[in-house]
């Protein structure tokens, strides 16, 4: 299965734009420049920086006017806009909006998850030796928000400063990510960009509230294309069915587990799903089998799981589950209960393709 990398890894823009290193001069006098004069130069440049404003759907922000637009058509759909300074090493900004299945409105919780992700997985995406510098609560108007700053070493050896402004709502996470090489980083410029952010879309931050009905449906809607390598989307009938049963994703109490099991159409098997999954968009199914692979990801602010199961007939289902699977491991036997979303195929280790049905899972039960 494809390993999901969300906005937490969007600094791969560094490898896509800018130079592989900052320009150097052969003049030996360069080596005699003091750090103080360098700081003064950067500060002076910040004061003379001119800005232009980008207006997207429901948001706007300013950025240095000499930065160029980055083509985001091949990036994660969560990326709504990106710009970079192509005259230097990949100084850039991107703005993302993604579904938040946890409904958490605590920005520090998201920041801590980002730190954990970069610390544990950063090297695989060109972010080596990541270190958290600071986290600061910075409300956006009356909404909880915060700024995470960190340092890391890019694969080229360049020292990077990474700043992320996170604004979580009950259903979505808005993130402005600003990346600078250490040599060109200036706090005044970063503050100017962050303070320019304006969100016109309605925001909801209700402490202690249950996740909005559309959140579960949005979660599956946003992740279905990435699980299926952009070969499938959530059908409107599936969206409406999941939204109408949002309390079951996941079924986290005894009563909800009983309700989920009661919705299962026991006559539907993987053979039925393989024939025409669209016939069962508004049903719950139950599939039991061997766990071929189980992954958990904390990068959206709470844990979600991807579980590949092969049933006794050799057919596969992929469970997208908005919760942890506990002690479940590869090779275990498990039952998946949930709503079928789409049929798709993924490349297997033998070089061929394996067919599977993606299921929005309400329960993943270890047998």
N, C-alpha and C positions, 0 to 999 in steps of 0.2 A: 504493500500500500504506500501511497505517497505520504511522506512526512510533511505535515502542515507547518508552514512558517508564516506567521501572521505579521502584523505591523511591527512586532517586536524585532523583526529582522529586516526591516525595510531600509536599513543603512547600506544595503548592497548597492545602493545608488553610487556609493563611493567607487566601486569598481567599474561603473558604467559611464562615468563622466569625469572630466577633469584630467589632469596629468598624473602620472604615476609617482611623481615627486615634485617638490617645489623647485623653482629655478634657482640655480647657483651661479655665482660669478667667480672667475679665476683670479680676480683681484684679491691679493693677500690682505688688503686692508679690511675686507669683509669680516675676517676672523677676529678683528680687533673691536668690532662693534659691541658695545655693552648691552646687557639685557634692558637697562633703563632706557636707552635711546630707542631700542626696538619697540618697547612698550609705548613710548611717547609717539612713535610713528604710527602704530596701529590705532592709538587713541585719536590722533589727529585725523586719520583716515575715516574713523567712525563718525567724527563730527561733521565731515564734509559729505558723507554718504547720502545719496539721493534715493528715494524710495518710490516704488510704484505699487499700486493696489491690484490684487487679483480678486475677482468676485466669482465665487462658485455658487452652486445651488444650496442656499441656506447658510452660507458663510463667506467671509472675506478676510484677507490679511495683506499686509505690506511686506515687500522684500526689496533688497537693493536693485535698483533699476538696470544695472548692467548684467544681472543674472539672466539666464536663458531658461525657457520652458523645457522640461524634460518629458519625453514621450512616455506616458504611463499606460499605453494601450496593452502592453505585454506584462504588466505588473498585476499584483493582487488588486481585485476590484475595490478593495477598501481604500486604495490610494486615490484621493480626489484631485490632488494637484501636487506638482513638484517643480522646483526651479533650482538651478545650480550656477555657480560661478565657474565658467568653463575656462577662464584664464588662469585659475589656480587649481590646487589639488582638491577637486570635488567638494568644495564648500557648498552646502545645499540645504534645502528645506523641503519637507513633504508634509502634507496634511491628510489624515486618514479618519474615516468614520467606519466603525465596525460594530456588529452586534455584541452585546454583553449578556451572555446567558445567565450570569450569576445575579444580575440585578443590583450588584453592589454599587454604592455611591461613595466609597472610600478611596480617594485617589492614591493614598499611601499604600493601600493593599495592592493596587495595580503596579505601583512603582517597585514594590518588593518582589513581585512576580517577574518584572522585567529584569531586575538585578540577578535573580536566581537563574533566569533563562540565559542571559548573556554570560554569566559566570560558568555555567555548566555546558552550554552549547555554542558559545560565541566563536570558538576557534574554527568550527565547521563552516561558518559563514563569513570568515575574514575578520572577526572581532576578537583579537587575542589580548590576554591579560587585562580584561575589563575590570575596572575598579570604580565603585560608587564614590563620588566626591561629596554630594550633598542631596538632600531632599528638602524642599521648602513648600509649605502650604501657600498657595497663591490663588485665592478664590477668583472665579470668573463671575463678575457681578455678585449675585447672592448665592452662587452655586459653589459647592466644594470642588476644588481643583488643586493641582500641585505640580511642581517642577522638579524633575529628576535630572541631575547632572552627573556624568561619568566620563572616564577616560579609557581609551584602549589603544592598542597598536594595530594598525592596518597591516595587511599582508605585505605591503610594499616597505614596511618599516616606519611609516609615517605615524607620528603621535596624533591622536584624534580626540577632540572634545565633542561629546554627544549630549545634547540637551533635549528633554522631552517634556512638553506641557500637556498634562492629561486632565480631561474634563469628563468624568463618568456620569451617566444618567442611569435611570432604572433599566433602560433598554439598549443604550448605545455608549460607546466610548469614543470621544473625540480626542485625537492626539496630534499635536504639532511637533515634529521632529526636526531639530536644527543641528547640522553637523559642520564642524570647522576643523581644519588642521590646527594644531596647537599654535603654530606660528602666526596664523591670521585671526585667531579667535579674539573677540572683543566683547566684553560683557554688555557694554552700552548698546551695541548693535543688536545683540541677542534680545535684550530687554525691549528695544524698540520694536522688534518683530513680534515678540510675544504680546506686548501691550496693544498691538494693532489688530489682534484677532477679534473678529466680530461674528457672532453666530445669531442668525435671524430665525433659524428653525426653532420650534418650541422645545424646551428642555424640561425634563421632569426628574427631580431628585426628592424622593419621599422616603425618609428613613423608616425602616421597619416594614415597608409595604411589601406585598407579594409582587412577584414579577408580572408585568402587564401581560394580558392574554397573548398579544402578538409577539412577545419576546421569544417563546419557544419556536414559533413558526419562523420568525426572523433568523434564529440560530440555524435551523435546518436549511432555510433558504440561502443564507450566506455561505454555508460550508458545503452544500451539495456540489457546486461546480468544482471545488478544489479536491474533494474526495474522489470525484469521477474524472479528474483531468479535463474539466470543461466540456464533458460529453453529455451532461445531464443537468437539468434544473428542476426545482420544486414546482410541480404542477399546482395550479390554483386550487383544485379540489383538495390536494394534500395540504396546502397551506391553510385552507379554511377548516379542514378536519382537525389538524394539529392545534390551531388557534382555539378551536372550540373545546379541546381537551387538554389545554396547556398545563393543568394541574397534575397531569400524569407524566410529564417530562421533566425530571424523572418522577416516578411514583415513590415518594419518600416516606410514606407512612403505611401502617398495616391496612388501613381502610383504602388508601389509594392503590396499594398493591392488589388488594382484593378486587377493586373496581377494574384495574387494568386486565387482570386475568379473566374477569367476567366478560370483557369485550372481545376476547379472542374468538375468531371463527376457526374452530378446530378442523374443519374440512379443507382448509387452504394449506397446501404444502408448497415446498420450493418448486415443484414441477408446475404448479399453477402459476406461481410468480414468474417463472422463466417463460411461460407461454405468453402471458400478457399481464404485466404488473399493474397496468392502468385499471384493471377490473377491481383492484383491491385498495385503491387510494383511501377509501373511507372505511377500512377495516383494520382491526388488530390481528396480527398473526403471531404464531409461536413456532420458533425453529430451535431445535436442540442439536448439538454436535460438538466436535472437537475444536478447541480454540487453536487456530493456526498462528495467529498473531494478535497481541493486545498492546496498544499504546495509550499512554495518558499524557495530556498536555495541560499545563497551567497558565498558558500565555494569554488567555482571554480574561483573566481575573478570577477564575475558578476552574476546577478540574473538569475536563471532558475526556471521553475515551473513544477509541476506535478499535473495534473488535472484529476480527475476521474469523468466521465459524464455518466449518465444513460439516454438513449433516451426514446421516448414515447412508444416503444415496449418492454422496460425492458432490452434492451441490453446495454452493457458497452463498453466504449472506455477510454483509458488512454492516455492523451495528454502529451507528453514530449515537453516542450516549452522553447526555449532558451531566455527568457525574463520575465519580471514581468507581472502579470495579473492585476495589478492596484487594483481597489476596489472589485474585484471579491471575493465572499465568499461562503462557504458551503451553499447549499440551493438555490442559485441563478440559473438562467437559462442562458445557454451559448451555443455558436456555436463554434465547433472546425473545422478548415480547415487545412488539411495537408496530408502527405503521409503515408499510412499504412506501418507498419514495421513487426509486428508479432502478432499472437494470443498466449495468455498465460492464466494462471489462478492464482488467489491469494486467500489465506485463508480469509474467512469472519468472522464476529463476531459470527455467529451462529455455527462455527466449520466446516462448509463445504467449498466448493471452488466456486469462482465466475469467469466465463470466461470473458475475456476482449480483445480488440484489441489495441495494442500499436500503437499510431500515432505520427510521427514526425511532430509537429505542426508548421505551418507557422503563423496562427492567432488563437487567443482565444478571442472571442467577447462576451461580456456580453450583454444579451438581455434586 
